[in-house]
Amino acid sequence: MKEMCTDFRCNRTIISPIVINDEPVEQVDSFKYLGVVLDKKLSFTEHVTARQKKYQQRLHILRKL
């Protein structure tokens, strides 16, 4: 299980880790949900970067052909 906290306040508070069935839940900075990569600021920059990289690879193959 993973947890991603979004906090837009100026004074950020330390969030204690969540424990379920004596196992801590992993805190992550970005998460892929339904094919879209979101980060903790809810921006799509990581998603766009990943898509660009994938499309560049495919275009390179087409150029070689």
Long-range contacts (C-beta under 8 A, 24 or more apart in sequence): 1-25, 1-26, 2-26, 2-27, 2-28, 2-31, 3-27, 3-28, 4-28, 4-29, 4-30, 4-31, 4-38, 4-40, 5-40, 6-40, 6-41, 6-42, 7-40, 8-41
